[in-house]
Amino acid sequence: MQAWAYLRYFLYIAWYWNVRLAIAVIRSEWQGEKKYRLYSTGIDALRHGLSAEDRQHASIYQPVSFIIGEYLLSQLPSAALNAGFLDAGCGKGRALVMAAHTGFTHLYGFDIAPDMIAASQQQWQAVKHRYPQAQCRLWQQNAATAQVPDDVGTIFLFNPFDNEVMEPFAAQVMASLQRQPRTMYLLYANPQHKLCWLQHGFQSMAHYRRLQYLEGEVFVYRPL
């Protein structure tokens, strides 16, 4: 079953991008899933449990590359681990487990798709014994209306939705920062809508690109 997931994902990447990228990603998938004890490789068109309008604004499920995820997490200062970590559009929970492995103990994740939340819950149940100090709260919600917990200091995004949802989500983030002024880090894989965050006062602090299509950027917001 897992071998078929790798093959299907390889063919998907090779078809839409190129074979070289597909080889690098699948090698990383095998190594990363072994390291974190995850089962999250593959794609999902998110056809179940979503309205036509929600599907219009959401991206398909595709896990963040371990290459990019580990780079983004490595750029955080150690003090960031003391605050909460939020994965907006958490999919099957890969980034949450990686965050727990990095040292975060207050984890939050939401996704608009009920199948993805169910998968995240199953994933966390399977690995939580490895992170006894970590607590993870998962819920289903549209990002446009998701209230950001005021203890969150790091937000993770893997281009989960279009700009029509990103703008109101960013407004929710800024509302939280007004309620509780603090430094906020944004880990953004495939940062297609980064202008939205720059306009809200976030600043780029690190950027990485590999094989043309693997890209991630770290932004920081510091209160005046």
Buried (B, 14 or more C-beta within 10 A) or exposed (E): EEEEBBEEBBEBBBEEBEEEBBBBBBEBBBEBBEEBEBBBBBBBEBEEBBEEEBBEBBBEBBBBBBBBBBBBBEBBEEEBBEBBBBBBBBBBBBBBBBBBBBBBBBBBBBBBBEBBBBBBBEBBEBBBEEBEEBEBEBEBEBBBEBEBBBBBBBBBBBBBBBEEBBBBBBEBBBEBBEEEEBBBBBBBBBBBBBEBBEEBBBEBEBBBEBBEBBBBBBBBBEEE
